[in-house]
Amino acid sequence: MSDQASVSIQQIVEKVWLSIAERRLRPGVQLKEGQMAAIFDVSRARVRQALAALEREGLVTIIPNRGAFVCQPSVDEARDVFSIRRSVESCVVARIGTSITKADVARLRSHVDRERTANANDMTTDIIKLSGGFHLLLAEISGSDFLFGMMRDLISRTSLITAVYRNTARFNCGPDEHAEIVDHIAAGNLKTALALMEHHLEHVESELDLREVRDMSHDLRAALA
């Protein structure tokens, strides 16, 4: 085995993240270093680095002398995350509303087009990545490293929460609402854009069943295959 020619740390992180977001990996399951090293054909050291990155993103809890476990967000945490997201995303929209360029608008519309394609073709992995990616792109365009860092963490946590608590099989952070937000930002209708973003996040939260944790796989190899 040669780590130099094998799966990267980021690829391991993305595979675990997608397995959680696609509801194949259960909150609370232990991510065993040895088993993951065998699954990805990499060293345990590389797995440890990936687990540390997942912990920084709020998806994994590492307990000394016990190991790494997929986080189990509580109902209260889920509500707190959405409350904070509404505040942060309002700051993002307000910041870019007065400084957005035609090139920025083109990037956002191109992203929404990719979301539409993913939805039309039922490409689950791309839907998950692109839906969160839209909000991260807004934060990037804002030019604030602080807001971008906060959004990256909040999007990771939101993905875990929606994987655990959502009622439907599909993600509901869709391109139609994203497109409407972009249109109003581009037109300079900042007040309407802010209201649409608030409604959008309320819509996503409203489709969560914040009462029980859904049962998902305990089988690490099956989830990451």
Phi, psi and omega in degrees: 000134177232111181300330182299331184250015186241201184295134182278166177302315181297324178294322177295315179302313182295323180294317178295314181302314181292325178295325175289310184295329179272007175066032177259343182239122189279136171304137181095345181290143180277132177263092186283127184304312183297317180293319179294321178299322179288320181298315184266354181057051177226174179285159176296330179297319179293321177298318180299321178295320179294318179296323177296321178294320179294325177294320179297331180273001175082015182261341185227143173248126178255118181253120181307135178068005177237321178123193183255139182225143173297132183298150177241090183293136177279168177299318179298319178296320179301314180294321179296318181299316180292325177297316179292321179300320179299320180291314183294316182290331173295320177297319180298309182298317179298323182289316184278342184298334182258357186226002185293142181255168177298324179294322177296316179298319179297320177297316181295317181291325176296320179296316178298323177299319178293324176298316180299317179298315180298318179293318182296328182259008178053045181268088190305312182300315180292323178301314181296312181296314186287326181295315175289327181297330177299313181292325178291325178295319175304315180296322178297316181295333179298337179081006181259114177297326180296310180296322179298315179297319178295318181294321179301315180291316182294323179293319177299315181293322179296321179299319178294316181297315181292327177296324183279319194250352187289150184277330188255165180282342184251151174286142186252009178274076196265170186290334182296312179292323176299315182298320180295321177298314180299317181302318182284328174296314181298326181277356180081013179272072189296318181299318179292320179299318178297317179295321178294321178295318177300314179296319181301312182291324176296322178298313180299313182294324184295338181268009174268144175259092186274057179230329186210155177271127179289147179278128177229181188292141170265350186277105185296316181296318180295322182290327185260000182291000000 
